[in-house]
Amino acid sequence: MSPRLARRRALALPALLLAPAPARPALAQPTWSPARPVTLVVPYPAGGPTDVLARLVAAEMAKDLNAPVIVENIAGGAGAIGTRRVATGAADGTSIMLASNQTHATNISLLPDGGGYDPVRDFAPIAGLADLQHILVVRPDVPAETVAQLLALARAQPGKLTCASTGQGSASHLTLELFRAKTGVDMVHVPYRGSSPMLNDLLGGHVQLSFATAPTVLTQVQSGKLRALAVASPNRSPHLPALPTLAEAGVPGVEADAWFGLFAPAAVPAPALARLREVTLAAMAREPVRVRTTEVGMTVNVRPADAMAAFLREDIARWAEVIRTANVKPE
């Protein structure tokens, strides 16, 4: 080899050593699959819109996960019993729950020790699914065709109008307290143990009005047995599209949708959580799920995990203020 050629090779060697290595194709990340059937805890009794929603989503998730998703109803304690079960259960992605505004927004302010769990610290949101809107309804013999007329009647007869709820500290009760705070009207709260006895007494003439969920009163409104005045929601009801929101009727700030979403224990590994989020959003995008959810009286409102986390913190703070101001105590 000539001295000149040797010198050229010596000069080229550092450049070769410093040159970037050829790019390698990225390796596909493995997709998480559950090692056993996934249990979806519903902290309420079987039946009703809540159960329908859980089973709809579970069936679609099972298809995408290629694994069973089993719905288990664990009722009691204002939803806290089933919620605690998930909070302290398996954190591998195989134990999740259908959370609600009660389990994850109001129990922390209403129940001793918040029900025994922290809705933010102990859980990771998967996605928000749907809402239950509260409809302000009155009996037909109440002389009020509009919200303005109802307010005038309440102010003319303070402490006379009776407003039924599904229980002390329930979503319908808290909606009433928010309405009272925003309007200053004096109404008598009459709590019942659930929607059925509340509706029976409302139809029977024992109480005059209520903030009731759409599935509870929709048939009675459509038949003329009850009169709907407004919906306590930021959006009009898909079931009663001509009905104004309370804000449109002159009472802003009374937005009290009950909501439902899927949550997992906070310690679930990131790959499992990402996959659960992916299949949940896919399930809620499918037309049969959306149609059936609407048919049972709910309003589809999908919130991805980040949006759900931000909304949850706001909802906890909002209802904590209502509960504190109105001095609401659980039964």
Secondary structure in CASP SS format (residue, H / E / C, confidence):
PFRMAT SS
TARGET T0000
AUTHOR 0000-0000-0000
METHOD secondary structure of the structure
MODEL  1
M C 1.00
S C 1.00
P H 1.00
R H 1.00
L H 1.00
A H 1.00
R H 1.00
R H 1.00
R H 1.00
A H 1.00
L H 1.00
A H 1.00
L H 1.00
P H 1.00
A H 1.00
L H 1.00
L H 1.00
L H 1.00
A C 1.00
P C 1.00
A C 1.00
P C 1.00
A C 1.00
R C 1.00
P C 1.00
A C 1.00
L C 1.00
A C 1.00
Q C 1.00
P C 1.00
T C 1.00
W C 1.00
S C 1.00
P C 1.00
A C 1.00
R C 1.00
P C 1.00
V E 1.00
T E 1.00
L E 1.00
V E 1.00
V E 1.00
P C 1.00
Y C 1.00
P C 1.00
A C 1.00
G C 1.00
G H 1.00
P H 1.00
T H 1.00
D H 1.00
V H 1.00
L H 1.00
A H 1.00
R H 1.00
L H 1.00
V H 1.00
A H 1.00
A H 1.00
E H 1.00
M H 1.00
A H 1.00
K H 1.00
D H 1.00
L H 1.00
N C 1.00
A C 1.00
P C 1.00
V E 1.00
I E 1.00
V E 1.00
E E 1.00
N E 1.00
I C 1.00
A C 1.00
G C 1.00
G H 1.00
A H 1.00
G H 1.00
A H 1.00
I H 1.00
G H 1.00
T H 1.00
R H 1.00
R H 1.00
V H 1.00
A H 1.00
T C 1.00
G C 1.00
A C 1.00
A C 1.00
D C 1.00
G C 1.00
T C 1.00
S E 1.00
I E 1.00
M E 1.00
L E 1.00
A E 1.00
S E 1.00
N H 1.00
Q H 1.00
T H 1.00
H H 1.00
A H 1.00
T H 1.00
N H 1.00
I H 1.00
S H 1.00
L H 1.00
L C 1.00
P H 1.00
D H 1.00
G H 1.00
G H 1.00
G C 1.00
Y C 1.00
D C 1.00
P C 1.00
V C 1.00
R C 1.00
D C 1.00
F E 1.00
A E 1.00
P E 1.00
I E 1.00
A E 1.00
G E 1.00
L E 1.00
A E 1.00
D E 1.00
L E 1.00
Q C 1.00
H E 1.00
I E 1.00
L E 1.00
V E 1.00
V E 1.00
R C 1.00
P C 1.00
D C 1.00
V C 1.00
P C 1.00
A C 1.00
E C 1.00
T C 1.00
V H 1.00
A H 1.00
Q H 1.00
L H 1.00
L H 1.00
A H 1.00
L H 1.00
A H 1.00
R H 1.00
A H 1.00
Q C 1.00
P C 1.00
G C 1.00
K C 1.00
L C 1.00
T E 1.00
C E 1.00
A E 1.00
S E 1.00
T C 1.00
G C 1.00
Q C 1.00
G C 1.00
S C 1.00
A H 1.00
S H 1.00
H H 1.00
L H 1.00
T H 1.00
L H 1.00
E H 1.00
L H 1.00
F H 1.00
R H 1.00
A H 1.00
K H 1.00
T H 1.00
G C 1.00
V C 1.00
D C 1.00
M C 1.00
V E 1.00
H E 1.00
V E 1.00
P E 1.00
Y C 1.00
R C 1.00
G C 1.00
S H 1.00
S H 1.00
P H 1.00
M H 1.00
L H 1.00
N H 1.00
D H 1.00
L H 1.00
L H 1.00
G C 1.00
G C 1.00
H C 1.00
V C 1.00
Q C 1.00
L E 1.00
S E 1.00
F E 1.00
A E 1.00
T E 1.00
A H 1.00
P H 1.00
T H 1.00
V H 1.00
L H 1.00
T H 1.00
Q H 1.00
V H 1.00
Q H 1.00
S H 1.00
G C 1.00
K C 1.00
L C 1.00
R E 1.00
A E 1.00
L E 1.00
A E 1.00
V E 1.00
A C 1.00
S C 1.00
P C 1.00
N C 1.00
R C 1.00
S C 1.00
P C 1.00
H C 1.00
L C 1.00
P C 1.00
A C 1.00
L C 1.00
P C 1.00
T E 1.00
L C 1.00
A C 1.00
E C 1.00
A C 1.00
G C 1.00
V C 1.00
P C 1.00
G C 1.00
V C 1.00
E C 1.00
A C 1.00
D C 1.00
A E 1.00
W E 1.00
F E 1.00
G E 1.00
L E 1.00
F E 1.00
A E 1.00
P E 1.00
A C 1.00
A C 1.00
V C 1.00
P C 1.00
A H 1.00
P H 1.00
A H 1.00
L H 1.00
A H 1.00
R H 1.00
L H 1.00
R H 1.00
E H 1.00
V H 1.00
T H 1.00
L H 1.00
A H 1.00
A H 1.00
M H 1.00
A C 1.00
R C 1.00
E H 1.00
P H 1.00
V H 1.00
R H 1.00
V H 1.00
R H 1.00
T H 1.00
T H 1.00
E H 1.00
V C 1.00
G C 1.00
M C 1.00
T E 1.00
V E 1.00
N E 1.00
V E 1.00
R E 1.00
P C 1.00
A H 1.00
D H 1.00
A H 1.00
M H 1.00
A H 1.00
A H 1.00
F H 1.00
L H 1.00
R H 1.00
E H 1.00
D H 1.00
I H 1.00
A H 1.00
R H 1.00
W H 1.00
A H 1.00
E H 1.00
V H 1.00
I H 1.00
R H 1.00
T H 1.00
A H 1.00
N C 1.00
V C 1.00
K C 1.00
P C 1.00
E C 1.00
END
